[in-house]
């Protein structure tokens, strides 16, 4: 395999590995203290016994109850009623878009650089403009893909 192809392979591997995320360390989901540690007004989804589910902001948490400001108003649930609690994760669309922009621009710039290096002086005087346009296009496409990557959602913090 030529030196150029090895370089492209290494660059693409580095670009793709930029999208991977480190795993979150597991914690005990049966611990009520996970709920008592929540900040006031944190958005939660509470699943209750009897298959009822409530979404809203945390008002108060004690050792025996959880109070939530839901669409129906303030509701308080006993610890025995609560089967599962999930907290809303922060959206990372901006961060993903920025990563996509960098990866897209870098990948196209690397490939464009290889093409320019291989054609030497025969590329013509428009090669630099084409290279810049392709790099900007790669950045735009990468940013769009990065912004479209699903983020946010819910993270379960308690299960009875």
N, C-alpha and C positions, 0 to 999 in steps of 0.2 A: 504494500500500500504506500502511496506517495506521501511525502511530508505534508503537503497541502491538505489532503483528505484527513490525515490524522489530526491536523490543527483544527479543521472544521468540526470533526467529531468531538474533540475536546471542548471547543467553544459551545457547541449545541448541548453537550452534556451539562456543562456549567449553567447554561441558560435555563434548561429544563429543571435542574435541581434547585434553582432559585424559587420555584413555585411550591416546593414541598414544605410542609410545616412540621415542626417538632411535636411529638405527641404530648398531650397534657398528662401530668402525673395523676394516677387515679387516687381518689379519696373515698372514704367510707360514706356511701350514700344513705346509710341508715342512721346517720348521726344528726339529730335535731339541731345541733350547734351550727350546722351548715346554713340553716335558716336564720337562726338568731344572729349570725354574722352579716346578714344582708343589710345593705344601706337602706335608709328610709327612701321611699318612692321608687325603689328598684322594680322594674317590670317583671312580673312573675306569672306563671301559669300553674294553677293549683288544681290537681285532680283529686276529687273527693270520693269517698265510698258512695256507691250507688251510681257510678259512672257519670257524675256531674263534673264539669270542668269550669273554672273561673279564671279570667285574666284581669290583671290590674296592678296597681302600684302598692308596694308594701307600706302599711301605716304603722303597724306595731307588731312585734314578735315577743312572746313571753315563753316560759318553759312549757306552758300548757296550751297556747293558742297562737293563731296567726290572723292578723287583721289586714284586709286588702280593700283598696278603693277600686271597685269594679264598675262596670257599666250600670249595674243595679244600685250603686251606692256603696256605702261602707258595709262590709260583711266580715264577720269574725267566725273562724272555724277552730274547733278543738283539735288538739293533736291527734286524737283518735279518728277524727273525720278525714284528716289529710292522708292521702295515699301516696301522692307524688308531687314534688315541686320542681319546676324548671325555671331558670332565669334566662332572660333574653341576652344573647351575645351581641357585642358591638359589631356593627357592620364595618367591613374592611374594603369597601368598594374603591375608595380613593387610593388606599395602599396597593390594592391589586392592580388598579389602572396604572399607577406609577411603575410598578414592577413590570407589567406588560409592556409599557412604553420603552423601558430600558432594555428588556430582553428582545423586543421586536427590532429596535434600532440597532442593537449590538449584533444580532444575528444577520440582518441584512447588510450591515456595514462589513462584517467579516466576509460574507459571501461576495459582496461587491468588490472588496479589496482583493480577493483571490482572482476574480474575473479580470480586474484591471491589471493585476500583476501578470496574469497569463497572456494577455493580449499585447502587452508592451506598448510600443508607439503606434500600433495599427488601430487603436480604439478611436482615434480622432479627437478633435478638440471639444466635443460635446460630452465626453465620457465623465468629466467631473460633475457636470450639471445632472446627468442621468444618475450618477452615483448618489448625489445629494437628494435628489427626488425619491429614489428608491429607499434611501435610509429614512427619510421623513415618512414615506408611506408605510414602511415597516414599523416605525414608531407608532403611527396612528392605528394600524391594525392591531399591534400588540396591546396598546392602551384599551382599545375596544374589547378585545378578548379578556383582558385582565379585569375590566369593569364588569363584564358579564359573568365572571366566575362567582358562583353562589357563595355568599358569606352571611354572617349573622346567624339567625336561627335560634334554637333553644338548647340549653345545656342543663341536663338533669342534675340537681344537687341533693335531692332527698327522695328516698323511696322507702315506704313502710314494709 
